[in-house]
Amino acid sequence: MEEASHGSPASKARSRGGPASRPGSRARARQAHDGAWRENVNAATRASFDRRVIVLPAEPPFGLGCAGKMANKAVHLPVLSGPGQTLRKDAWWVGPAVTFTILTSFIVYATFRAFENAHFSYGEYLSPFYSPLVETKTMGIPFLTPAMLILPFPAGFRFTCYYYRKAYYRSFAMSPPACAVGGIRQGQYNGERKLMIFQNLHRFALYAALLFLVFLWHDFYKGLWFGGHLGVRGGTVMLFLNCTFLSLYTFSCHSFRHLVGGGLDSYSTAPLGQLRHKVWSWVSRININHMAFAWISLFGVALTDLYIRALSTGAITDIRLF
């Protein structure tokens, strides 16, 4: 019986690495290959952080089955746990720190101006914080100012903006503060649901932003006239630049791009398809600079309001160009 057992076809196949032993040995070889490749990736990634370039080692061939398997695998960068922990050697914290400082300063200034309820106009100039001007004295609500009725709409448009989400998620929530940097531990990720469901209001906030552009451009037109005479002054230039950059920021919005044509499956069969394709192409080109327009327009709103306030308080004199 013992000789028959050792002399069976299965035992002979196992002893010489025949078909009975191939599946298990090949699986173990693949696991060893995958593990070694991952170790090489992690080592190369750690070394690459000093050069700020990630270079992944080429995978040695191990047959078509293993190559196809590895091609579909995700490579996870080594991120240390804990807020601010990272292998990066560059000044990754500068971006979030600057963003935090600018946004916080703007929020403090806009809040102050909303409660001040004074020095928001000069001649035909009207501050963008108070446009359109709505009278609130007759409403009988203490501390209510026109700016409090206006600012929630542009603030909602910026707060739900795709770019600003990234900016304040990183700088305020540290979720995470930068690429390959440990952030504050978060709970279960639910996407834009539950608490974050308000982010889906961005497309509706776009409609309000488009309406407010009409009011702002009308304020610019009124700013061209002083005492019934057409002219250009420093305040007129400020209003024009503010309207221009706000328009670029709004029209480069991803939601506006979707509205004008990004949601179409076929331009050739859609109503006004050729025209919508041209508009969509133009919006796509300026969409590349959406981040720049977001920051420039933010500064533009604050500086325009500050200029009009300085004129109203007598701190400066308006410059007449012609």
C-alpha positions in Angstrom: 0.0 0.0 0.0 2.9 2.4 0.8 4.6 1.7 -2.5 1.3 2.2 -4.3 0.8 5.5 -2.6 4.2 6.8 -3.5 3.8 5.5 -7.0 0.5 7.1 -7.8 0.2 9.6 -10.7 -0.7 12.5 -8.4 2.3 11.9 -6.1 4.6 11.7 -9.2 3.2 14.9 -10.5 3.8 16.7 -7.2 7.3 15.4 -7.0 8.3 16.7 -10.4 6.2 19.9 -10.3 3.6 18.6 -12.7 0.1 19.9 -13.3 -1.1 19.0 -9.9 1.3 21.4 -8.2 1.3 24.3 -10.8 -1.8 26.3 -9.6 -0.6 26.6 -6.0 3.0 27.4 -6.8 2.0 29.9 -9.5 -0.3 31.7 -7.1 2.5 31.9 -4.5 4.9 33.2 -7.1 2.4 35.9 -8.1 1.9 37.0 -4.5 5.7 37.2 -4.0 6.0 39.2 -7.2 3.2 41.6 -6.2 4.7 42.1 -2.8 8.2 42.8 -4.1 6.9 45.2 -6.7 4.9 47.1 -4.1 8.0 47.4 -1.9 9.9 48.8 -4.9 7.1 51.3 -5.5 7.2 52.5 -1.8 11.0 52.8 -1.8 11.0 54.7 -5.1 8.2 57.0 -3.9 10.0 57.8 -0.6 13.2 58.6 -2.5 11.3 60.7 -5.0 9.8 63.1 -2.4 13.2 64.7 -2.1 13.1 65.4 -5.8 9.4 66.3 -5.7 8.9 63.8 -8.5 7.4 60.3 -8.2 9.0 57.7 -10.3 7.5 54.3 -10.2 9.8 51.3 -11.0 9.0 49.3 -14.1 7.3 46.0 -13.4 9.4 42.9 -14.4 7.5 40.6 -16.7 5.8 37.7 -15.1 3.5 36.4 -17.8 0.4 37.9 -19.2 -1.8 36.9 -16.3 0.2 38.7 -13.7 0.9 41.7 -15.9 -2.8 42.2 -16.5 -3.5 41.8 -12.9 -1.0 44.4 -11.8 -2.1 46.9 -14.5 -5.5 47.2 -12.7 -4.0 47.8 -9.2 -4.1 51.2 -7.5 -0.8 52.5 -6.2 -1.2 54.3 -2.8 1.3 57.0 -1.9 2.8 56.6 1.5 1.0 59.1 3.8 1.9 59.3 7.5 -1.0 59.4 9.9 -1.7 62.5 11.9 -2.4 66.2 11.0 0.4 67.7 9.0 2.5 64.5 8.9 4.2 63.9 5.6 7.4 62.8 3.8 7.3 65.9 1.6 10.3 68.2 2.0 8.8 71.3 0.3 6.8 74.1 1.9 3.4 72.5 1.4 1.8 74.5 4.2 2.3 77.9 2.5 -0.8 77.4 0.2 -3.3 76.5 2.9 -1.9 79.2 5.2 -2.2 81.9 2.6 -5.7 80.7 1.6 -6.8 80.7 5.3 -5.5 84.2 5.9 -7.1 85.7 2.8 -10.5 84.1 3.2 -10.6 84.9 6.9 -9.7 88.5 6.3 -12.3 88.9 3.6 -15.0 87.4 5.8 -14.1 89.7 8.7 -14.1 92.8 6.4 -17.4 91.9 4.7 -19.0 91.2 8.1 -17.9 94.6 9.4 -19.2 96.4 6.3 -22.5 94.6 6.5 -23.1 95.7 10.0 -21.6 99.2 9.5 -24.5 100.2 7.2 -22.8 103.5 6.2 -20.4 104.9 3.6 -21.6 102.5 0.9 -22.3 105.2 -1.8 -20.6 108.3 -3.2 -22.3 110.3 -5.9 -23.5 107.7 -8.4 -21.1 105.1 -7.1 -22.7 102.2 -5.1 -20.7 99.5 -3.3 -21.0 96.0 -4.6 -21.8 94.9 -1.0 -25.0 96.9 -1.2 -26.1 96.4 -4.8 -28.9 96.4 -5.5 -29.8 98.8 -2.7 -32.9 97.6 -0.7 -34.3 99.9 1.9 -34.6 98.1 5.3 -35.5 100.8 7.7 -39.2 100.3 7.1 -39.0 96.5 7.7 -38.9 97.0 11.5 -36.1 94.5 12.0 -33.3 95.8 14.3 -29.7 95.5 12.9 -31.0 94.5 9.5 -29.0 96.2 6.8 -29.3 96.1 3.0 -26.0 94.3 2.8 -27.4 91.4 4.9 -30.0 90.9 2.3 -27.5 91.0 -0.6 -24.4 89.2 0.6 -25.9 85.7 1.2 -26.4 85.2 -2.6 -22.8 85.9 -3.8 -21.5 84.3 -0.7 -23.5 81.1 -1.5 -22.2 81.1 -5.0 -18.6 81.2 -3.8 -19.1 78.9 -0.9 -20.5 76.1 -3.1 -18.0 76.8 -6.0 -16.0 73.7 -7.0 -12.7 75.5 -6.7 -13.5 77.2 -3.3 -14.6 73.8 -1.9 -11.0 72.5 -2.5 -9.6 75.8 -1.0 -11.5 75.8 2.3 -11.5 72.0 2.7 -7.8 72.2 2.7 -7.2 75.4 4.6 -10.0 75.3 7.2 -11.0 71.6 7.6 -7.5 70.2 6.8 -9.2 67.4 4.9 -6.4 66.9 3.8 -4.3 70.1 3.9 -2.3 69.1 0.8 -1.4 66.1 -1.4 0.3 63.3 0.5 -0.1 65.1 3.8 -2.0 63.7 6.8 -5.2 65.5 7.7 -7.6 65.6 10.5 -9.3 62.3 11.0 -12.7 62.3 9.4 -15.7 60.2 9.9 -17.4 58.1 7.3 -17.3 59.8 3.9 -20.8 60.4 2.6 -20.0 62.5 -0.4 -22.2 65.6 -1.0 -25.0 64.1 1.1 -26.3 64.6 4.6 -24.5 67.6 6.1 -22.9 68.5 2.7 -26.0 68.3 0.6 -26.2 72.1 0.4 -23.2 71.9 -2.0 -25.7 70.7 -4.7 -27.2 74.2 -4.6 -24.4 75.6 -6.7 -26.2 75.4 -10.0 -29.1 77.4 -8.4 -26.7 79.9 -6.9 -25.4 80.4 -10.4 -28.7 81.8 -11.5 -28.6 84.4 -8.7 -25.0 85.3 -9.6 -26.1 86.0 -13.2 -28.9 88.2 -12.0 -26.5 90.2 -9.7 -24.2 90.8 -12.7 -27.0 92.7 -14.3 -27.3 95.0 -11.3 -23.5 95.5 -11.1 -23.2 96.4 -14.7 -26.1 98.9 -14.3 -24.2 100.4 -11.4 -21.1 100.8 -13.7 -23.3 102.6 -16.3 -24.6 105.0 -13.6 -21.1 105.6 -12.5 -20.2 107.1 -15.9 -22.5 110.1 -15.2 -21.8 112.9 -12.8 -24.1 115.8 -12.8 -25.6 114.8 -16.1 -22.2 114.7 -17.8 -20.5 111.6 -19.1 -17.0 111.0 -17.8 -14.5 108.5 -16.5 -13.1 108.7 -13.0 -11.2 106.4 -10.7 -14.4 105.0 -9.2 -15.7 104.3 -12.7 -12.6 102.3 -13.5 -12.9 100.4 -10.2 -16.5 99.5 -11.0 -15.6 98.4 -14.5 -12.8 96.1 -13.4 -15.0 94.7 -10.6 -17.8 93.9 -13.1 -15.3 92.4 -15.6 -13.6 90.0 -13.3 -16.9 89.0 -11.6 -18.3 88.2 -15.1 -15.2 86.2 -16.0 -15.4 84.3 -12.7 -19.1 83.6 -13.2 -18.9 82.7 -16.9 -16.0 80.4 -16.3 -18.0 78.5 -13.7 -18.3 74.7 -14.3 -22.1 74.9 -13.8 -22.4 77.6 -16.4 -20.3 75.5 -18.8 -22.7 72.6 -18.2 -25.7 75.0 -18.7 -24.7 76.3 -22.1 -23.8 73.0 -23.6 -21.9 70.6 -21.4 -25.0 68.6 -20.6 -25.7 67.8 -24.3 -25.0 64.4 -25.8 -25.2 65.6 -29.4 -24.8 69.2 -30.6 -25.8 68.3 -34.2 -29.3 67.2 -33.0 -29.9 69.7 -30.2 -31.7 73.0 -30.8 -29.2 75.8 -31.6 -26.6 73.1 -31.4 -23.9 74.9 -33.4 -24.3 78.1 -31.4 -24.2 76.3 -28.1 -21.1 74.4 -29.1 -19.3 77.7 -29.9 -20.4 79.1 -26.5 -19.4 75.9 -24.7 -16.0 76.0 -26.5 -15.4 79.7 -25.3 -16.5 78.9 -21.8 -14.2 75.9 -21.8 -11.2 78.1 -22.7 -11.8 80.6 -19.9 -12.7 77.7 -17.5 -9.0 76.9 -17.4 -8.4 80.1 -15.5 -11.4 79.8 -13.2 -9.2 79.7 -10.1 -7.4 82.9 -11.0 -10.7 84.7 -11.7 -12.0 83.5 -8.4 -9.2 85.2 -6.5 -8.9 88.3 -8.6 -12.7 88.9 -8.4 -12.6 88.4 -4.6 -10.0 91.1 -4.3 -11.8 93.2 -6.8 -15.1 93.3 -4.7 -13.2 94.2 -1.5 -11.1 96.9 -3.1 -14.1 98.5 -4.9 -16.0 98.7 -1.7 -13.0 100.0 0.1 -12.4 102.7 -2.6 -16.1 103.9 -2.4 -15.9 103.9 1.4 -12.7 106.0 1.4 -14.4 108.5 -1.0 -17.5 108.7 1.2 -15.5 109.3 4.4 -13.4 112.0 2.7 -10.2 110.0 3.1 -9.3 110.3 -0.6 -10.5 112.3 -3.6 -11.8 110.7 -6.7 -9.5 111.0 -9.7 -11.1 112.4 -12.9 -9.6 111.0 -16.1 -11.8 112.8 -18.6 
